[in-house]
Structures are given as C-alpha cells and as structure tokens.
Amino acid sequence: MQLSEAHLTAARKQVDSQAASFAAGNTDRLALTQARADYQASGIAHLDALVAAHQAAGALEDAIQRPLIPDVANTTVTEQEIRR
C-alpha cells in the first residue's frame, strides 16, 4: 500500500509540474494530458491494491475463522482462545 501511495503522490506531483509548465508555455497539451492520464491510472492501481488488501484480510479471517480485529464489545480473551 505504501508503494501504491508513493506512486500516486509522484504522479500527482508530475501533473502539477506539467500544469505549471503548460501555463508558462513550456510544455504542450499532449504532455499535460499524458500526465493526467498517468495520474488517473495510478489512482486506479491504488484502488486495486486497496481492494486486494481487503480481500486478503477477508481470506485470512476466513482461514483462521475469527476477525483480525477483536470485537470491541467482547474484550476478554480466554487462555483457550489465545492458544488457538
């Protein structure tokens, strides 16, 4: 997830840089549009990574047959539950 977030941040910086260059007349519309497309692709990749992480957590919960985050209402854990 951190890598995905870093890539998204870098793509956002690239869009900002290309937008500033375009406003100053130093780059063309194609470069700006490509930077925006790259940013959107990074956003989709980030969401895909987030979904994959949630699916993996769900699969792990299914495998161990208990939630990864303990139930707040039932905070007492018995010795038997710890040994599982």
C-alpha positions as CSV (number, residue, x, y, z in Angstrom):
1,M,0.0,0.0,0.0
2,Q,2.8,2.4,0.8
3,L,4.3,1.9,-2.6
4,S,1.0,2.5,-4.3
5,E,0.5,5.7,-2.3
6,A,4.0,6.9,-3.1
7,H,3.4,6.2,-6.8
8,L,0.1,8.1,-6.6
9,T,1.8,11.1,-4.9
10,A,4.6,11.1,-7.5
11,A,2.0,11.1,-10.3
12,R,0.2,14.0,-8.7
13,K,3.4,16.0,-8.5
14,Q,4.0,15.3,-12.1
15,V,0.6,16.6,-13.1
16,D,1.2,19.7,-11.0
17,S,4.5,20.2,-12.7
18,Q,3.2,19.7,-16.2
19,A,0.2,22.0,-15.4
20,A,2.6,24.8,-14.3
21,S,4.8,24.2,-17.4
22,F,1.8,24.3,-19.6
23,A,0.6,27.6,-18.0
24,A,4.0,29.1,-18.6
25,G,4.0,27.9,-22.2
26,N,7.0,25.5,-21.7
27,T,5.1,22.3,-22.5
28,D,2.3,21.2,-24.8
29,R,-1.2,20.0,-24.1
30,L,-0.2,16.4,-25.0
31,A,2.3,16.2,-22.2
32,L,-0.2,17.6,-19.7
33,T,-2.9,15.2,-20.9
34,Q,-0.5,12.3,-20.6
35,A,0.4,13.3,-17.0
36,R,-3.3,13.5,-16.1
37,A,-3.8,10.0,-17.7
38,D,-0.9,8.6,-15.8
39,Y,-2.3,10.1,-12.5
40,Q,-5.7,8.5,-13.2
41,A,-4.1,5.2,-13.9
42,S,-2.1,5.4,-10.7
43,G,-5.4,6.2,-8.9
44,I,-7.0,3.1,-10.3
45,A,-3.9,1.0,-9.4
46,H,-4.1,2.4,-5.9
47,L,-7.7,1.4,-5.6
48,D,-7.0,-2.1,-7.0
49,A,-4.2,-2.5,-4.3
50,L,-6.6,-1.4,-1.6
51,V,-9.3,-3.9,-2.7
52,A,-6.7,-6.7,-2.9
53,A,-5.6,-5.9,0.6
54,H,-9.1,-6.0,1.9
55,Q,-9.8,-9.3,0.1
56,A,-6.6,-10.8,1.5
57,A,-7.6,-9.7,5.0
58,G,-11.0,-11.3,4.5
59,A,-9.5,-14.5,3.2
60,L,-7.2,-14.6,6.3
61,E,-10.2,-14.1,8.6
62,D,-12.0,-16.9,6.8
63,A,-8.9,-19.2,7.2
64,I,-8.5,-18.5,10.9
65,Q,-12.2,-18.3,11.4
66,R,-12.1,-15.2,13.6
67,P,-11.9,-11.5,12.9
68,L,-8.4,-9.9,12.7
69,I,-9.6,-7.0,14.8
70,P,-11.0,-8.2,18.1
71,D,-14.7,-7.5,18.9
72,V,-14.8,-4.3,21.0
73,A,-17.8,-5.5,22.9
74,N,-16.1,-8.7,24.0
75,T,-12.6,-7.7,25.1
76,T,-12.0,-10.6,27.4
77,V,-9.8,-13.3,25.8
78,T,-9.6,-16.6,27.5
79,E,-6.5,-18.8,27.6
80,Q,-8.2,-21.2,25.2
81,E,-8.7,-18.5,22.6
82,I,-5.1,-17.4,22.9
83,R,-3.8,-21.0,22.3
84,R,-5.7,-21.2,19.0
